[in-house]
Amino acid sequence: IFADYYEGRTYFRLKQAYLAYVSREYVVGGRQVNGCVFTIIANEYRKEEELADICKIALLKFYSSRDVHQELEPMLREFLREMCEKQLFFSFYLDYPEGWLREVQLYDKSMIEYHAKSGSKVTISYQVLKGEDDSLSYQHEVLLPAYEDTYIKTLILFGDETVRYYFTEARGNNVIVTEKQIYEPKEAKPIGRYGRLNDMAQLDDEALLHAMREYEAEKELAEEIFVAY
């Protein structure tokens, strides 16, 4: 009996280690992985087995570019909430439906992702462009890894804004500077504080004045209703 028990536990630990390794290679290393791996991960969840965070992240990445079956939706939404609570962010989260992103406060975010070599120091240099205006200077920010050697820069951009950016990766005496790229945010719907302000930015002077008065009135009313004690 004890032999069977320990053999079973050994198999369980090996299986968990294998799933974590394959998931890491998929998420961090960008390797192609057979779809059956994600079926196994989902089945482990259904059996209420313990899963490493990287397995949950891998499942989120796999289904971010695929149609999600209704049966899988509760699991994926749970994983998304859990990873965001742990501050484990990845840019592919933004590919999920807006309703999901609202639950985790990502619906108004833009994310720029970079993968570096182990032990590197990564700096992002970025310039916010407002329409045709590119007079703003570059900002430089040293990034902390979101997970191992993956780095994420999170921004909130309005509809008329884009970002020109590049990364500097330094490891010892070796320095790599990437080419400059342009990031365009997804379309923001006129919902919530950010969405309303973003929508107002597109209006002409007369309509903008009317919208600003409505926004200020709603803000004052909300402050009267929702009092902090």
C-alpha positions as CSV (number, residue, x, y, z in Angstrom):
1,I,0.0,0.0,0.0
2,F,2.8,2.4,1.0
3,A,4.7,1.6,-2.2
4,D,1.7,2.3,-4.3
5,Y,1.1,5.6,-2.4
6,Y,4.7,6.8,-2.8
7,E,4.8,5.8,-6.5
8,G,1.5,7.7,-7.0
9,R,2.9,10.8,-5.3
10,T,6.1,10.6,-7.3
11,Y,4.1,10.4,-10.5
12,F,2.0,13.4,-9.4
13,R,5.1,15.5,-8.7
14,L,6.7,14.5,-12.0
15,K,3.6,15.4,-13.9
16,Q,3.3,18.8,-12.1
17,A,7.0,19.5,-12.8
18,Y,6.6,18.6,-16.5
19,L,3.5,20.8,-16.9
20,A,5.3,23.7,-15.2
21,Y,8.4,23.2,-17.4
22,V,6.5,23.0,-20.7
23,S,4.3,26.0,-19.6
24,R,7.4,28.1,-18.9
25,E,9.0,27.3,-22.2
26,Y,5.7,28.3,-23.9
27,V,5.2,31.6,-22.1
28,V,8.8,32.7,-21.5
29,G,10.7,30.9,-24.3
30,G,8.1,31.3,-27.0
31,R,8.3,27.6,-27.9
32,Q,5.5,25.8,-29.8
33,V,3.6,23.3,-27.5
34,N,1.2,20.6,-28.4
35,G,-2.4,21.5,-27.6
36,C,-2.9,18.4,-25.6
37,V,-0.8,19.9,-22.8
38,F,-3.4,22.6,-22.3
39,T,-6.1,19.9,-22.2
40,I,-4.2,18.2,-19.4
41,I,-3.8,21.4,-17.5
42,A,-7.6,22.1,-17.7
43,N,-8.3,18.5,-16.6
44,E,-6.0,19.0,-13.6
45,Y,-8.0,22.1,-12.6
46,R,-11.3,20.1,-12.9
47,K,-9.8,17.4,-10.6
48,E,-9.0,20.2,-8.2
49,E,-5.3,19.4,-8.4
50,E,-2.7,22.1,-7.5
51,L,-1.4,24.0,-10.4
52,A,1.7,26.3,-10.7
53,D,1.0,29.9,-11.6
54,I,2.9,29.4,-14.9
55,C,0.5,26.7,-15.9
56,K,-2.4,29.0,-15.4
57,I,-0.6,31.8,-17.3
58,A,0.2,29.4,-20.2
59,L,-3.5,28.4,-20.4
60,L,-4.5,32.1,-20.5
61,K,-2.0,32.7,-23.3
62,F,-3.1,29.7,-25.3
63,Y,-6.8,30.7,-25.3
64,S,-6.2,34.4,-25.7
65,S,-5.9,33.9,-29.5
66,R,-8.7,31.3,-29.7
67,D,-12.5,31.1,-29.4
68,V,-13.2,30.1,-25.8
69,H,-15.7,27.3,-25.3
70,Q,-18.4,28.3,-22.7
71,E,-17.3,25.4,-20.5
72,L,-13.8,26.9,-20.1
73,E,-14.9,30.5,-19.4
74,P,-15.3,30.2,-15.6
75,M,-11.8,28.7,-15.3
76,L,-10.1,31.2,-17.5
77,R,-11.8,34.2,-15.7
78,E,-10.8,32.7,-12.4
79,F,-7.2,32.4,-13.6
80,L,-7.2,35.9,-15.0
81,R,-8.4,37.4,-11.7
82,E,-6.0,35.4,-9.7
83,M,-2.9,36.3,-11.8
84,C,-3.9,40.0,-11.7
85,E,-4.3,39.9,-7.9
86,K,-0.7,38.6,-7.8
87,Q,0.4,41.3,-10.2
88,L,1.5,38.8,-12.8
89,F,0.6,40.8,-16.0
90,F,1.1,39.8,-19.6
91,S,0.1,41.8,-22.7
92,F,-2.0,38.9,-24.1
93,Y,-4.5,39.4,-21.3
94,L,-5.8,42.4,-23.3
95,D,-7.1,40.0,-26.0
96,Y,-9.9,38.8,-23.7
97,P,-13.4,40.3,-23.8
98,E,-13.9,43.8,-22.4
99,G,-16.2,42.4,-19.7
100,W,-13.4,40.2,-18.4
101,L,-10.9,43.1,-18.4
102,R,-13.3,45.3,-16.5
103,E,-13.3,42.8,-13.6
104,V,-9.6,43.1,-13.3
105,Q,-9.3,46.8,-14.1
106,L,-7.4,46.3,-17.4
107,Y,-10.1,47.5,-19.8
108,D,-8.4,51.0,-20.2
109,K,-4.8,49.7,-20.2
110,S,-2.2,49.3,-22.9
111,M,0.8,47.0,-22.4
112,I,4.1,46.8,-24.2
113,E,6.0,43.5,-23.6
114,Y,9.7,42.7,-23.9
115,H,11.6,39.4,-23.4
116,A,15.2,39.8,-22.3
117,K,18.1,37.4,-21.5
118,S,18.5,36.2,-18.0
119,G,20.3,38.7,-15.7
120,S,19.7,41.8,-17.9
121,K,18.8,45.3,-16.8
122,V,16.0,46.5,-19.1
123,T,15.0,50.2,-19.7
124,I,12.2,51.4,-21.8
125,S,12.4,54.8,-23.5
126,Y,9.1,56.1,-24.8
127,Q,7.5,59.2,-26.3
128,V,3.8,59.8,-26.2
129,L,2.6,61.2,-29.5
130,K,-0.6,63.3,-29.6
131,G,-1.9,63.2,-33.1
132,E,0.7,64.7,-35.3
133,D,2.4,66.4,-32.4
134,D,5.7,64.6,-31.4
135,S,7.2,67.5,-29.4
136,L,7.2,65.7,-26.1
137,S,10.5,64.4,-25.0
138,Y,11.4,60.7,-24.3
139,Q,10.8,59.3,-20.9
140,H,13.1,56.6,-19.6
141,E,12.1,54.0,-17.0
142,V,14.0,51.0,-15.6
143,L,11.5,48.0,-15.6
144,L,11.2,45.3,-13.1
145,P,10.5,41.8,-14.5
146,A,6.8,40.9,-14.6
147,Y,7.8,37.2,-14.6
148,E,11.3,35.9,-14.8
149,D,12.8,37.6,-18.0
150,T,9.5,39.1,-19.2
151,Y,9.1,42.9,-18.8
152,I,5.8,44.8,-19.1
153,K,5.2,48.5,-19.4
154,T,1.6,49.5,-18.7
155,L,0.1,52.7,-20.0
156,I,-3.2,54.5,-20.2
157,L,-3.6,56.2,-23.6
158,F,-6.3,58.4,-25.1
159,G,-7.7,57.8,-28.5
160,D,-5.5,60.4,-30.2
161,E,-2.3,59.1,-28.6
162,T,0.3,56.6,-29.7
163,V,3.6,55.7,-28.3
164,R,7.0,55.6,-30.0
165,Y,9.4,53.4,-27.9
166,Y,12.5,51.3,-27.7
167,F,14.2,49.1,-25.2
168,T,17.8,49.1,-23.9
169,E,18.9,45.7,-22.5
170,A,22.2,45.7,-20.6
171,R,24.0,42.7,-19.3
172,G,27.6,43.2,-18.2
173,N,29.4,45.1,-21.0
174,N,26.9,43.9,-23.6
175,V,24.2,46.5,-24.4
176,I,21.4,45.9,-26.9
177,V,19.2,48.8,-28.1
178,T,16.1,47.7,-30.1
179,E,14.7,49.6,-33.1
180,K,12.0,52.2,-32.4
181,Q,8.5,51.0,-32.7
182,I,5.0,52.5,-32.6
183,Y,2.3,51.2,-30.3
184,E,-1.3,52.2,-31.1
185,P,-3.9,51.6,-28.3
186,K,-7.1,49.7,-28.8
187,E,-10.3,51.7,-29.3
188,A,-11.7,52.8,-26.0
189,K,-15.5,52.8,-25.5
190,P,-17.1,55.8,-23.9
191,I,-17.8,54.0,-20.6
192,G,-16.4,54.8,-17.2
193,R,-14.2,57.8,-16.3
194,Y,-11.4,57.0,-18.8
195,G,-13.8,56.1,-21.6
196,R,-15.9,59.3,-21.1
197,L,-12.8,61.5,-21.1
198,N,-11.4,59.7,-24.1
199,D,-14.7,60.2,-26.0
200,M,-14.7,63.9,-25.0
201,A,-11.3,64.4,-26.5
202,Q,-12.8,63.7,-30.0
203,L,-15.5,66.4,-29.7
204,D,-15.6,69.9,-31.2
205,D,-15.5,73.0,-28.9
206,E,-19.3,73.4,-28.5
207,A,-20.0,69.7,-27.9
208,L,-17.0,69.4,-25.6
209,L,-18.2,72.3,-23.4
210,H,-21.6,70.6,-23.0
211,A,-20.0,67.2,-22.3
212,M,-17.7,68.8,-19.7
213,R,-20.6,70.3,-17.9
214,E,-22.4,67.0,-17.8
215,Y,-19.3,65.2,-16.6
216,E,-18.7,67.7,-13.8
217,A,-22.4,67.5,-12.7
218,E,-22.2,63.7,-12.6
219,K,-18.9,63.9,-10.6
220,E,-20.4,66.2,-8.0
221,L,-23.5,64.0,-7.7
222,A,-21.3,60.9,-7.3
223,E,-19.3,62.6,-4.5
224,E,-22.5,63.4,-2.7
225,I,-23.9,59.8,-3.0
226,F,-20.7,57.9,-2.3
227,V,-19.3,59.4,0.9
228,A,-16.1,57.9,2.4
229,Y,-16.4,57.2,6.1
